[in-house]
Amino acid sequence: MSIYLDIETIKELLGDKYYREQKQLTLDELKNFDGSGGKPAYVAVEGIVYDVSVQPAWGGGSHFGLIAGKDLTQQFKGCHSSTQILSSLPKVGILKTERWR
């Protein structure tokens, strides 16, 4: 037996803490999420936008000279062999560019 629920029911059952609607962010919009002034810190890797605000290593929106609010795909690939390290981060949306369509 399968049960199918619509998005509104899922949000009601789980609450806002567990459900976050996926956003589509352009590079210009992503720049606004650099972790400064109390704003969240988001980074994009391979077209997916992650919230790194809760990671101590990203305190203040920076990490080993990298600044949040950008597409860091190339920098990430230069340091990590897989995206497994990102699996614990909240996904907040997708990067809306020609490259990832």
Rosetta blueprint (number, residue, H / E / L):
1 M L
2 S L
3 I L
4 Y L
5 L L
6 D L
7 I H
8 E H
9 T H
10 I H
11 K H
12 E H
13 L H
14 L H
15 G L
16 D L
17 K L
18 Y L
19 Y L
20 R L
21 E L
22 Q L
23 K E
24 Q E
25 L E
26 T L
27 L H
28 D H
29 E H
30 L H
31 K L
32 N L
33 F L
34 D E
35 G L
36 S H
37 G H
38 G H
39 K L
40 P L
41 A E
42 Y E
43 V E
44 A E
45 V E
46 E L
47 G L
48 I E
49 V E
50 Y E
51 D E
52 V L
53 S L
54 V L
55 Q L
56 P H
57 A H
58 W H
59 G H
60 G H
61 G H
62 S E
63 H E
64 F L
65 G L
66 L E
67 I E
68 A L
69 G L
70 K L
71 D E
72 L L
73 T H
74 Q H
75 Q H
76 F H
77 K H
78 G H
79 C H
80 H L
81 S L
82 S L
83 T H
84 Q H
85 I H
86 L H
87 S H
88 S H
89 L L
90 P L
91 K E
92 V E
93 G E
94 I E
95 L E
96 K L
97 T L
98 E H
99 R H
100 W H
101 R L
